[in-house]
Amino acid sequence: MKQENVINNEAWEKLKKQIEYHVKQDPNLTDVSINYQLKIPKIGTRNYLKLSVKIDN
C-alpha cells in the first residue's frame, strides 16, 4: 500500500515564512517550538514524535 505525503507543503512553506518574519522582527530569538498535528486520533492516546535541529554557525 502506497503511503500518501502527510506533510502539507503549502502549510510548511507558510510556517517557514512565519519563522523568517519573526526572526527579522526579533533577531535575538534562539529557538522555535512547532506543533504539527498529523491526524486526529479516533480513540486512545496521542502518539508524539519530538525532533530537534541544531544549526551550527
C-alpha positions in Angstrom: 0.0 0.0 0.0 1.4 3.4 -1.0 1.7 6.0 1.8 0.5 9.5 0.9 2.5 12.5 2.0 1.3 13.6 5.4 3.3 16.9 5.4 1.4 19.6 3.5 4.0 21.5 1.5 1.9 24.7 1.4 1.5 24.7 5.2 5.2 24.0 5.6 6.1 27.0 3.3 3.7 29.3 5.3 5.3 28.1 8.5 8.8 28.8 7.1 7.7 32.3 6.1 6.3 33.0 9.6 9.5 31.9 11.2 11.6 34.1 8.9 9.3 37.1 9.6 9.6 36.7 13.4 13.3 36.3 13.3 13.6 39.6 11.3 11.3 41.2 13.9 13.4 39.8 16.8 16.9 38.8 15.9 17.5 37.6 19.5 15.2 34.6 19.0 17.2 31.4 19.7 14.6 28.6 19.5 11.3 27.9 17.7 8.7 25.4 19.0 6.4 23.9 16.5 3.4 21.6 16.9 2.2 19.9 13.7 -0.8 17.6 14.1 -0.7 14.9 11.5 -4.2 13.5 12.3 -6.8 13.5 14.9 -6.9 10.1 16.7 -10.3 8.4 16.8 -9.8 6.8 20.2 -6.9 6.4 22.6 -3.9 8.5 23.4 -1.9 10.6 21.1 1.5 9.4 19.9 4.1 12.2 19.8 7.4 12.4 17.9 9.8 15.1 19.2 12.6 16.3 16.8 15.2 18.9 17.2 17.6 20.6 14.8 20.7 22.5 15.9 22.2 24.9 13.4 25.9 25.3 13.8 27.3 28.7 12.6 
